Every structure is written in C-alpha cells, then in structure tokens.
Amino acid sequence: MYRLRLTLALSAMLALVCLQAGFVYLGTVRVDGYARHSRLTSDLLSELLDLSANKQRLRNWAAQQVMGAGATDAARERLLDAMDASVRRLDEVTRRHLESWQDIAERDGVPVPAEATQLVDISALLGESLVELRRQLRALTPHQDREGFEAVWRQLNQVFDMTHGRDLRDLLNGAIESQRKAVPIARAATEQGIERLRLQAVAMVGITFALAVLLSLHLSRRLKRPLDALLEGAQAVQAGRLDHRIPVGSGDEFDHVARRFNAMAQEVQQHREAAEAVRRGLEDEVRARTGELERAHQSLQQLDHRRRQLFADLGHELRTPATVIRGEADVALRAAALPVEDYRLALQRIVAAVKQLTGLVDDLLLIARAEANELDIARDWLPLGTLLDGAIAQARALAAVHRLTLAVDAVPDGIDVHVDETRLRQALVIVIDNAIRYSRPDSTVHVAWTAGEGRHRISVIDTGIGIPEDELPLVFERFMRGRLARDHRADGTGIGLSIARSILAAHGGALEIESRVGAGTTVHLIFPDSHDAPLVTAGAHDE
C-alpha cells in the first residue's frame, strides 16, 4: 500500500513538474513570439527608414543629373541597387511581420491589424515603383533650359511619389510613423510577456512547493507510526525483551515487515528459551553431579575416617586379648614350676582371650557374608520365651557390672517362632549389651515384647546418653561410632548394630531405632512368625 502511495505521490509530483514545464514552455514560446514580433517591427522601421533615405539620395542624384551637375551613372546604380536590396528586405520583413501577427491572432484570439496587410501592399508598390524609376533614371539626360528642366523634374517627381494613382510618399511616411508607434508597443508586449512568464513560473514553483510540503507531511504522518513501532520493537529486542510484538493488521508493507519481525523475535525467543532450558538443565545436572561428588567425597572421607578408626578400634580390640594371651604365656614360661591349678587358670584365661578374638573375627565374617547375601540361617521352631531368657541370662552379668537393672516383660507360654536361635540371640544380646554399656549407672533397661499381624516386636528401652539426630541415619553403617558414644566409652568396633540388622534382615525382619539425646534410646527388633511372613523394612528415627 505504501508502495502504491509513494508511486502515486511521485507520479503526481512528476505530473506537476511536467505541467510546470509545459506552462514555462508555452510562456517561453509566447514571449519568443512577442520578441520576434518586436524585432520584426524594429527591422521593418529600419528598412523603411533606409528605403526613404536612399530614395531621397536618388532624388538628389536625379536633380544633379538634370542640371548637369556631374552626377555619375555609377552613383545612380549604387543607389538603385541599395534601394532594390531595401525593397527585397522590406518585402521579406513585411511578409514575416504579417505571419507574426497571424500567429499572435491565432494564439491570443485577436484580429490581424490592417496595417500589417497594408505594409505588404506598400512593399509591392515600392517594388513596382523602383522598376519604373530605374527605367526613367537610366534615360535621364541633362537640360539647360528652365522649361525643359521643370518638365523633366515634374515627371521624375511623379515617378518618385506616385504609382497606380497612389501617393508613395504618404504611404511610406504613414508606414514609418505607424512603425515608430508599433515598436514601443511591441517592446512593451514583450516585457509584459516576460513578466507574465516570471509570475507564472513563481506561481507554479509556489504551488509545487506547497503540494510537496503537504505531500511530505501526509507521508510523514502515515509513515511515523509504523516506523516508531518498528523502532520500538528493535529497541525491545536489543534490550532482551523478546516477548515484545509489533502490532499488525494494517495490511501494508510495514505490516508485512512487522509480521516478519515478530516471527523472527518469536524464533529467537524460542531458541533462547531452549538454550536457557538446556543451560538450566546443565546447571541442574552439574549441581546434581556436584552434590553427588560432594556426597561421594564426604562418604569417602567418612569411610576413610571409619577405616582409620576401625584399624584403631580393631587394634585396641585385638591388642587386649592378645596381651592377655601373651602375658599368661610369659608368666607360665618364666616360672620354674607352678602348681597344676595355676597352669589350668592361665590356660582358661588364654582360652577366654582366644574366644574373644574368635568372636571378633566371627563378627567381621558375618558382616562380610551378610553383604554378599551369603549369611547362613538355620531356622528351627522354639519357644520365644526360651530365646529371650537365654539372651537375658547372658546380659545380666554385664548389667550387674554396670549397676543396672534389667526389667523384662514375660512372654506367654505357647508362643513359638521359626528362627535361627543362635543368630537371633546374638542380635538380642548385641542390642541389650549396647543399652547397658551406654546407660548411666543405677538406671533400668526395659525389654518389652509385643505381637500382631504375624510379627513379633522386641523393644529394648534405655534412658542412656541417646543418639544425635544427624547420626541416626548412620547408626547401621559398619564401624560407625557417634560422638557421644566415643566420649562415653573408648572401646568398641561400631559393628554391633550392623550385625544385628543383618541378622534381622536375614530373618525377613527389621531393626528400628528411636532416640533423643539425653533421654535414651529404644531399639525395636521386628521379625515374622515364620519364614513365609512378609519382609519389614528397617529404619531409624528420632522419637
């Protein structure tokens, strides 16, 4: 649409320029006609004056010839030739003068003056008169007597002034006088034509300028709004606001440009959003991988720390029985002779230390087999009370050493379980042993039992030091010993709860822990009635 408007506007301007050029051309032609007419009028006056002057000179020559005053034929011929040339030029000028008047009459709608036609007639009469005058003057001879001179002179005057009964002198003088008046008129007409041409040119320039200004203002107003919209869109995209859209709907060229611009902005926005999504995905991936690496690093650090702690704990645990064995052996070897009873006691202490070493090794092997899913479980039916009494019996001696009281709920008769007695008693002893070792003197460790939904729950409840909340998720890891546990007692390997959970898991059960620092810990040993009961997930949580 704007292309059409620009084409129409330029066509209008071109038409206006062509119209202005046409007016200027027509004015120039008109002024040129006036100027040519003025020149012809001036030339006509000049030729008439020359002809009149030459005629007078020829009259003087004739007078000298008649009087015998020495007039020569050469002078006569020269003057006749000059008059003949003047007559021919006058004939040409009068003809062109008449044509000029005819053009002016046709262009301006005015009649041709009678003087223009009369001048043509006068020129023809002067030509005819010159022929007769040439004949008379060539036959002219001098006369000495007065009467002969006057007769010849009258005849010559008749030839000079009259032809076809018309007075050439009056005609020539009238023509000269009329041309004297016509010359300034023609010049004034030429000047007026030039002035009108100048005014027309100024008017056309003014009109053209006004139309150009109006057209420019119109186009400027029509172009400003779409150009401003495009500029605003470009600035918005430059500023990063890719959701900015240029209004469309006009259907013109700017509308097409705006649609292409909006499509470009949308495509760039989509690419940017895709790139942003990829960047965020990469950042999330990097963050996740970084978190995993940090957790792996922390885990490795913890494993390394526990490994070093394990070596220290194992060294401590192994050194004590090894020291006992070596000490008893050294005493027996250094003594010259001891009673058999002393040797028996020494060997018993060595056997106890070896059992302690064997138990530690067995615990390590049990963990290894549990992690490899190779833990052997020899299930058998037995009364639950018998299982619980056996574990309590093993724990009472330790409870007495630590000045603790063991409170045990009685299990009704007739409740049998399908378990590995040795393994499950080991798990119970581990849990009760921890409760005793990490409880304060003169406190009570309560062993409770509940059953339901095909499961048995044995809960060991103490009021000891408790476990910090941040360490609860780690209590089942191998060789893990918390800050409070280390402060309470230096010995221990940190594998007891891991062994207990492995034994419960092998029975299809679970081990759950609830604890609060300073309030004590409750450990739930959960296992099914039989091997076919569903597996229960182990867990640890704060109370």
C-alpha positions as CSV (number, residue, x, y, z in Angstrom):
1,M,0.0,0.0,0.0
2,Y,2.8,2.4,0.9
3,R,4.5,1.5,-2.4
4,L,1.3,2.5,-4.3
5,R,1.1,5.7,-2.3
6,L,4.7,6.6,-3.0
7,T,4.2,5.8,-6.7
8,L,1.1,8.0,-6.8
9,A,2.8,10.7,-4.9
10,L,5.9,10.7,-7.2
11,S,3.7,10.4,-10.2
12,A,1.7,13.5,-9.0
13,M,4.9,15.4,-8.4
14,L,6.2,14.4,-11.8
15,A,2.9,15.4,-13.5
16,L,3.1,18.7,-11.6
17,V,6.7,19.2,-12.8
18,C,5.7,18.3,-16.4
19,L,2.8,20.8,-16.1
20,Q,5.0,23.4,-14.8
21,A,7.5,22.7,-17.6
22,G,4.6,22.9,-20.1
23,F,3.5,26.2,-18.8
24,V,7.0,27.5,-18.9
25,Y,7.4,26.2,-22.4
26,L,4.2,27.8,-23.6
27,G,5.1,31.0,-21.9
28,T,8.5,30.9,-23.5
29,V,7.0,30.3,-26.9
30,R,4.6,33.2,-26.4
31,V,7.3,35.6,-25.1
32,D,9.5,34.4,-28.0
33,G,6.7,35.3,-30.4
34,Y,6.4,38.8,-28.9
35,A,10.1,39.2,-29.0
36,R,10.3,38.1,-32.7
37,H,7.4,40.4,-33.5
38,S,9.2,43.3,-31.7
39,R,12.4,42.6,-33.7
40,L,10.4,42.4,-37.0
41,T,8.7,45.7,-36.1
42,S,12.1,47.3,-35.5
43,D,13.5,45.8,-38.6
44,L,10.5,47.0,-40.6
45,L,11.0,50.5,-39.3
46,S,14.7,50.3,-40.1
47,E,14.1,49.1,-43.7
48,L,11.5,51.8,-44.3
49,L,13.9,54.5,-43.0
50,D,16.7,53.1,-45.1
51,L,14.4,53.0,-48.2
52,S,13.3,56.6,-47.5
53,A,16.8,57.8,-47.1
54,N,18.1,56.0,-50.3
55,K,15.1,57.3,-52.2
56,Q,15.9,60.8,-51.1
57,R,19.6,60.3,-52.2
58,L,18.4,59.0,-55.5
59,R,16.2,62.1,-55.9
60,N,19.2,64.3,-55.2
61,W,21.2,62.4,-57.9
62,A,18.4,62.9,-60.4
63,A,18.3,66.6,-59.7
64,Q,22.1,66.8,-60.3
65,Q,21.8,64.8,-63.5
66,V,19.0,67.0,-64.9
67,M,21.0,70.1,-64.1
68,G,24.2,68.6,-65.4
69,A,26.0,69.0,-62.1
70,G,28.3,65.9,-62.6
71,A,26.1,63.0,-61.4
72,T,27.7,59.7,-62.4
73,D,26.0,56.5,-63.6
74,A,27.9,54.5,-61.0
75,A,26.4,56.5,-58.2
76,R,23.0,56.0,-59.7
77,E,23.4,52.3,-60.0
78,R,24.8,52.1,-56.5
79,L,21.7,53.9,-55.1
80,L,19.3,51.8,-57.2
81,D,20.9,48.6,-56.0
82,A,20.7,49.8,-52.4
83,M,17.0,50.6,-52.9
84,D,16.4,47.3,-54.6
85,A,18.1,45.5,-51.7
86,S,16.0,47.5,-49.3
87,V,12.8,46.7,-51.2
88,R,13.7,43.0,-51.1
89,R,14.4,43.1,-47.4
90,L,11.3,45.1,-46.8
91,D,9.3,42.5,-48.7
92,E,10.7,39.7,-46.6
93,V,10.3,41.6,-43.4
94,T,6.7,42.6,-44.2
95,R,5.8,39.0,-45.0
96,R,7.3,37.7,-41.8
97,H,5.7,40.6,-39.9
98,L,2.3,39.6,-41.3
99,E,3.0,35.9,-40.3
100,S,3.9,37.0,-36.8
101,W,0.7,38.9,-36.5
102,Q,-1.2,35.9,-37.8
103,D,0.4,33.7,-35.1
104,I,-0.4,36.2,-32.4
105,A,-4.0,36.5,-33.7
106,E,-4.4,32.7,-33.6
107,R,-2.8,32.3,-30.2
108,D,-4.4,35.3,-28.4
109,G,-7.7,35.4,-30.4
110,V,-7.2,39.0,-31.7
111,P,-7.7,40.2,-35.3
112,V,-4.7,40.9,-37.5
113,P,-4.2,44.7,-37.8
114,A,-4.9,46.2,-41.3
115,E,-1.5,48.0,-41.1
116,A,0.2,44.6,-41.5
117,T,-1.6,43.8,-44.7
118,Q,-1.1,47.4,-45.9
119,L,2.7,47.1,-45.3
120,V,2.8,44.1,-47.7
121,D,0.9,46.1,-50.3
122,I,3.2,49.1,-49.8
123,S,6.3,46.8,-50.2
124,A,4.8,45.5,-53.5
125,L,4.1,49.1,-54.8
126,L,7.6,50.2,-53.8
127,G,9.0,47.3,-55.9
128,E,6.9,48.2,-58.9
129,S,7.8,51.9,-58.5
130,L,11.5,51.0,-58.3
131,V,11.3,49.2,-61.7
132,E,9.8,52.2,-63.3
133,L,12.1,54.6,-61.5
134,R,15.2,52.6,-62.7
135,R,13.9,52.9,-66.3
136,Q,13.3,56.6,-66.1
137,L,16.6,57.4,-64.4
138,R,18.7,55.5,-66.9
139,A,17.0,57.5,-69.7
140,L,17.5,60.8,-67.9
141,T,19.6,63.5,-69.7
142,P,20.7,67.0,-68.6
143,H,18.6,70.0,-69.6
144,Q,20.0,73.5,-69.8
145,D,16.7,75.4,-70.3
146,R,14.4,76.0,-67.4
147,E,11.3,74.8,-69.0
148,G,12.8,71.5,-70.0
149,F,14.2,71.1,-66.5
150,E,10.9,71.7,-64.8
151,A,9.1,69.4,-67.2
152,V,11.6,66.6,-66.5
153,W,11.6,67.3,-62.8
154,R,7.8,67.1,-62.6
155,Q,7.8,63.8,-64.5
156,L,10.5,62.4,-62.1
157,N,8.5,63.6,-59.1
158,Q,5.6,61.8,-60.5
159,V,7.6,58.6,-60.8
160,F,9.2,59.0,-57.3
161,D,5.9,59.8,-55.5
162,M,3.1,58.2,-57.4
163,T,2.3,54.7,-58.6
164,H,-1.0,53.3,-59.7
165,G,-2.6,56.5,-58.6
166,R,-1.4,56.3,-55.0
167,D,0.9,58.7,-53.3
168,L,4.0,56.6,-52.3
169,R,5.3,59.4,-50.2
170,D,2.2,59.4,-48.0
171,L,2.2,55.7,-47.9
172,L,5.8,55.5,-46.9
173,N,5.6,58.3,-44.3
174,G,2.4,56.7,-42.9
175,A,4.1,53.3,-42.7
176,I,7.2,54.9,-41.0
177,E,5.0,56.7,-38.5
178,S,2.9,53.6,-37.7
179,Q,6.0,51.6,-37.1
180,R,7.5,54.2,-34.9
181,K,4.4,53.8,-32.7
182,A,4.4,50.0,-33.1
183,V,8.0,49.5,-31.9
184,P,7.5,50.6,-28.3
185,I,4.1,48.8,-28.2
186,A,5.8,45.6,-29.3
187,R,8.6,46.0,-26.8
188,A,6.1,46.6,-24.0
189,A,4.2,43.5,-25.1
190,T,7.4,41.5,-24.9
191,E,8.2,42.9,-21.5
192,Q,4.7,42.1,-20.3
193,G,5.0,38.6,-21.7
194,I,8.3,38.1,-19.8
195,E,6.7,39.4,-16.6
196,R,3.7,37.1,-17.0
197,L,6.1,34.2,-17.6
198,R,8.0,35.1,-14.5
199,L,4.8,35.4,-12.4
200,Q,3.6,32.0,-13.8
201,A,6.9,30.4,-13.0
202,V,6.8,31.8,-9.5
203,A,3.2,30.7,-9.0
204,M,4.0,27.2,-10.3
205,V,7.1,26.9,-8.1
206,G,5.0,28.0,-5.1
207,I,2.2,25.6,-5.9
208,T,4.7,22.8,-6.5
209,F,6.4,23.6,-3.2
210,A,3.1,23.8,-1.3
211,L,2.0,20.5,-2.7
212,A,5.4,18.9,-2.0
213,V,5.2,20.1,1.6
214,L,1.6,18.8,2.0
215,L,2.6,15.5,0.5
216,S,5.6,15.2,2.7
217,L,3.6,16.0,5.8
218,H,1.0,13.4,4.8
219,L,3.5,10.7,4.1
220,S,5.4,11.6,7.3
221,R,2.3,11.3,9.4
222,R,1.4,8.0,7.7
223,L,5.0,6.6,8.0
224,K,5.7,7.8,11.5
225,R,3.5,5.4,13.4
226,P,4.7,2.2,11.7
227,L,8.3,3.3,11.8
228,D,8.0,4.2,15.5
229,A,6.5,0.7,16.1
230,L,9.4,-0.9,14.3
231,L,11.9,1.2,16.1
232,E,10.3,0.3,19.5
233,G,10.3,-3.4,18.6
234,A,14.0,-3.2,17.6
235,Q,14.9,-1.4,20.8
236,A,12.9,-4.0,22.8
237,V,14.7,-6.9,21.1
238,Q,18.0,-5.1,21.7
239,A,17.1,-4.8,25.4
240,G,16.4,-8.5,25.6
241,R,12.6,-8.3,25.7
242,L,12.0,-11.0,23.1
243,D,8.3,-11.3,24.1
244,H,7.6,-7.9,22.6
245,R,5.4,-8.0,19.5
246,I,4.7,-5.2,17.0
247,P,1.0,-4.6,16.4
248,V,-0.2,-5.8,12.9
249,G,-3.3,-5.6,10.9
250,S,-2.8,-2.7,8.5
251,G,-2.1,-4.9,5.6
252,D,0.6,-2.7,4.1
253,E,4.3,-3.2,3.6
254,F,5.1,-2.2,7.2
255,D,2.6,-4.8,8.3
256,H,4.5,-7.5,6.4
257,V,7.8,-6.3,7.9
258,A,6.2,-6.3,11.4
259,R,5.0,-9.9,10.8
260,R,8.4,-11.0,9.7
261,F,9.9,-9.1,12.7
262,N,7.5,-10.8,15.1
263,A,8.3,-14.2,13.6
264,M,12.0,-13.5,13.9
265,A,11.6,-12.4,17.6
266,Q,9.5,-15.5,18.4
267,E,12.0,-17.8,16.8
268,V,14.9,-16.1,18.6
269,Q,12.8,-16.3,21.9
270,Q,12.2,-20.0,21.3
271,H,15.9,-20.5,20.7
272,R,16.8,-18.5,23.7
273,E,14.3,-20.4,25.9
274,A,15.6,-23.7,24.5
275,A,19.1,-22.6,25.2
276,E,18.1,-21.4,28.7
277,A,16.4,-24.7,29.3
278,V,19.5,-26.5,28.2
279,R,21.6,-24.2,30.4
280,R,19.3,-24.8,33.4
281,G,19.4,-28.5,32.7
282,L,23.1,-28.4,32.5
283,E,23.3,-26.4,35.7
284,D,20.9,-28.8,37.4
285,E,22.9,-31.7,36.1
286,V,26.2,-30.1,37.2
287,R,24.6,-29.2,40.5
288,A,23.3,-32.8,40.9
289,R,26.7,-34.3,39.9
290,T,28.5,-31.8,42.1
291,G,26.2,-32.8,45.0
292,E,26.8,-36.5,44.2
293,L,30.5,-35.9,44.0
294,E,30.4,-33.9,47.3
295,R,28.4,-36.7,48.9
296,A,30.7,-39.3,47.5
297,H,33.7,-37.3,48.7
298,Q,32.1,-36.9,52.1
299,S,31.3,-40.6,52.1
300,L,34.8,-41.5,51.1
301,Q,36.1,-39.2,53.8
302,Q,33.8,-40.8,56.3
303,L,34.8,-44.3,55.1
304,D,38.4,-43.3,55.3
305,H,37.8,-41.9,58.8
306,R,36.0,-45.0,59.8
307,R,38.7,-47.1,58.2
308,R,41.3,-45.4,60.3
309,Q,39.0,-45.6,63.3
310,L,38.4,-49.3,62.5
311,F,42.1,-50.0,62.5
312,A,42.5,-48.2,65.8
313,D,39.5,-50.0,67.3
314,L,40.5,-53.4,65.9
315,G,44.0,-52.8,67.1
316,H,42.6,-52.0,70.5
317,E,40.1,-54.9,70.5
318,L,42.8,-57.3,69.3
319,R,45.5,-56.0,71.5
320,T,43.6,-56.7,74.7
321,P,43.1,-60.4,74.3
322,A,46.5,-60.8,72.6
323,T,48.1,-59.0,75.6
324,V,46.3,-61.4,77.9
325,I,47.4,-64.4,76.0
326,R,51.0,-63.2,75.8
327,G,51.0,-62.2,79.4
328,E,49.7,-65.6,80.7
329,A,52.1,-67.4,78.4
330,D,55.1,-65.3,79.6
331,V,54.2,-65.9,83.2
332,A,53.9,-69.6,82.7
333,L,57.2,-69.8,80.8
334,R,59.2,-67.7,83.3
335,A,58.0,-69.7,86.3
336,A,60.3,-72.7,87.2
337,A,57.4,-74.8,88.4
338,L,53.8,-73.9,89.1
339,P,51.0,-75.9,90.6
340,V,48.8,-77.6,88.1
341,E,45.9,-75.4,89.2
342,D,47.8,-72.3,88.3
343,Y,48.5,-73.6,84.8
344,R,44.9,-74.5,84.5
345,L,43.7,-71.0,85.4
346,A,46.3,-69.5,83.0
347,L,45.1,-71.7,80.2
348,Q,41.4,-70.8,81.0
349,R,42.3,-67.1,80.7
350,I,44.1,-67.8,77.4
351,V,41.1,-69.7,76.1
352,A,38.8,-66.8,77.1
353,A,41.0,-64.3,75.3
354,V,41.1,-66.6,72.2
355,K,37.3,-66.8,72.3
356,Q,37.2,-63.0,72.4
357,L,39.4,-62.9,69.4
358,T,37.4,-65.6,67.6
359,G,34.2,-63.7,68.4
360,L,35.6,-60.5,66.8
361,V,36.7,-62.4,63.7
362,D,33.3,-64.1,63.5
363,D,31.6,-60.8,63.7
364,L,33.7,-59.5,60.8
365,L,33.0,-62.6,58.8
366,L,29.2,-62.3,59.5
367,I,29.2,-58.8,58.1
368,A,31.1,-59.8,55.0
369,R,28.7,-62.7,54.4
370,A,25.6,-60.6,55.0
371,E,26.8,-58.0,52.5
372,A,27.4,-60.9,50.0
373,N,23.9,-62.4,50.8
374,E,25.7,-65.5,52.0
375,L,24.6,-65.4,55.6
376,D,23.6,-68.9,56.7
377,I,20.4,-69.1,58.7
378,A,19.5,-72.4,60.4
379,R,15.8,-72.0,61.3
380,D,14.0,-74.1,63.9
381,W,10.9,-73.8,65.9
382,L,11.4,-72.8,69.5
383,P,9.5,-71.0,72.3
384,L,10.0,-67.3,72.1
385,G,10.4,-67.2,75.9
386,T,13.3,-69.6,75.8
387,L,15.1,-67.3,73.1
388,L,14.5,-64.2,75.2
389,D,15.6,-65.9,78.5
390,G,18.8,-67.1,77.0
391,A,19.7,-63.6,75.9
392,I,18.8,-62.0,79.2
393,A,20.8,-64.6,81.1
394,Q,23.9,-63.6,79.1
395,A,23.3,-59.9,79.7
396,R,22.6,-60.0,83.4
397,A,26.2,-60.4,84.4
398,L,27.1,-57.2,82.4
399,A,24.2,-55.4,83.9
400,A,25.4,-56.2,87.4
401,V,28.9,-54.9,86.5
402,H,27.4,-51.6,85.4
403,R,25.0,-51.4,88.3
404,L,21.9,-51.6,86.1
405,T,18.6,-53.2,86.4
406,L,17.1,-55.4,83.7
407,A,13.3,-55.3,83.5
408,V,11.8,-58.0,81.2
409,D,8.2,-58.4,80.2
410,A,7.1,-62.0,80.5
411,V,6.3,-63.9,77.3
412,P,3.2,-66.2,77.5
413,D,3.8,-69.9,77.0
414,G,2.9,-71.5,73.7
415,I,4.4,-68.8,71.5
416,D,6.8,-70.4,69.1
417,V,8.9,-68.8,66.4
418,H,10.7,-70.2,63.4
419,V,14.1,-68.6,63.7
420,D,17.9,-69.3,63.9
421,E,18.2,-69.4,67.7
422,T,21.9,-68.6,67.8
423,R,21.8,-65.7,65.3
424,L,18.7,-64.1,66.7
425,R,20.0,-64.5,70.3
426,Q,23.2,-62.8,69.1
427,A,21.2,-59.9,67.8
428,L,19.3,-59.6,71.1
429,V,22.5,-59.7,73.1
430,I,24.1,-57.0,70.9
431,V,21.1,-54.6,71.4
432,I,20.9,-55.3,75.1
433,D,24.7,-55.0,75.5
434,N,24.6,-51.5,73.8
435,A,21.7,-50.4,76.0
436,I,23.7,-51.5,79.1
437,R,27.0,-50.0,78.1
438,Y,25.6,-46.6,77.1
439,S,23.3,-46.2,80.0
440,R,24.1,-44.4,83.3
441,P,24.6,-46.4,86.5
442,D,21.6,-47.1,88.7
443,S,19.2,-46.9,85.7
444,T,16.9,-49.5,84.2
445,V,17.0,-51.2,80.8
446,H,13.5,-52.4,79.9
447,V,13.0,-55.3,77.5
448,A,9.4,-55.4,76.2
449,W,7.5,-57.7,73.8
450,T,4.5,-57.2,71.6
451,A,3.0,-59.2,68.7
452,G,0.4,-58.6,66.0
453,E,-0.2,-59.0,62.2
454,G,2.1,-62.0,62.1
455,R,5.1,-60.1,63.6
456,H,6.9,-60.1,66.9
457,R,8.4,-56.9,68.2
458,I,11.0,-57.0,71.0
459,S,11.8,-53.5,72.2
460,V,15.0,-52.7,74.3
461,I,14.4,-49.4,76.0
462,D,17.1,-47.5,77.9
463,T,17.4,-44.0,79.5
464,G,21.1,-43.5,78.5
465,I,23.0,-40.9,76.5
466,G,20.9,-41.1,73.3
467,I,22.0,-40.6,69.7
468,P,22.1,-37.2,68.0
469,E,19.5,-36.7,65.2
470,D,22.1,-36.2,62.5
471,E,23.8,-39.5,63.4
472,L,20.6,-41.6,63.4
473,P,20.8,-42.4,59.6
474,L,24.3,-43.6,60.0
475,V,24.0,-46.0,63.0
476,F,23.7,-49.1,60.9
477,E,26.8,-48.4,58.9
478,R,29.8,-50.6,59.7
479,F,32.4,-49.2,62.2
480,M,30.2,-46.2,62.8
481,R,30.5,-44.8,66.4
482,G,28.9,-41.5,67.2
483,R,30.5,-38.5,69.1
484,L,28.6,-39.2,72.3
485,A,29.4,-43.0,72.1
486,R,33.2,-42.3,71.9
487,D,33.0,-39.8,74.7
488,H,31.1,-42.3,76.9
489,R,33.5,-45.2,76.2
490,A,36.6,-45.5,74.1
491,D,36.4,-49.2,73.2
492,G,34.0,-50.8,70.7
493,T,34.2,-51.5,67.0
494,G,30.9,-50.0,65.8
495,I,29.8,-53.1,64.0
496,G,27.2,-54.4,66.6
497,L,24.1,-52.7,65.2
498,S,25.2,-53.6,61.6
499,I,25.4,-57.2,62.6
500,A,22.1,-57.1,64.4
501,R,20.3,-55.6,61.4
502,S,21.9,-58.1,59.0
503,I,20.6,-61.0,61.2
504,L,17.1,-59.4,61.4
505,A,17.1,-58.8,57.6
506,A,18.1,-62.5,57.0
507,H,15.0,-63.5,59.1
508,G,12.8,-61.2,56.9
509,G,12.6,-58.7,59.7
510,A,14.0,-55.2,60.5
511,L,15.7,-53.2,63.1
512,E,14.3,-49.8,64.1
513,I,15.8,-47.2,66.4
514,E,14.2,-44.2,68.1
515,S,16.4,-41.9,70.2
516,R,16.7,-38.5,71.8
517,V,20.0,-37.1,73.2
518,G,19.9,-37.3,77.0
519,A,16.6,-39.1,77.1
520,G,17.7,-42.6,75.9
521,T,17.2,-45.0,73.0
522,T,14.6,-47.5,72.0
523,V,15.6,-50.3,69.6
524,H,12.9,-52.5,68.1
525,L,13.8,-56.0,66.8
526,I,11.0,-57.0,64.4
527,F,10.7,-60.4,62.9
528,P,7.9,-62.5,61.5
529,D,6.3,-65.7,62.9
530,S,7.6,-67.8,60.1
531,H,9.8,-67.7,57.1
532,D,6.9,-67.0,54.8
533,A,5.9,-63.8,56.5
534,P,6.5,-60.5,54.6
535,L,9.7,-58.6,54.9
536,V,9.6,-55.5,57.1
537,T,11.8,-52.5,56.1
538,A,14.4,-51.5,58.7
539,G,14.6,-47.9,59.8
540,A,15.9,-45.4,62.4
541,H,14.1,-42.2,63.6
542,D,14.0,-39.8,66.3
543,E,11.3,-40.0,68.9
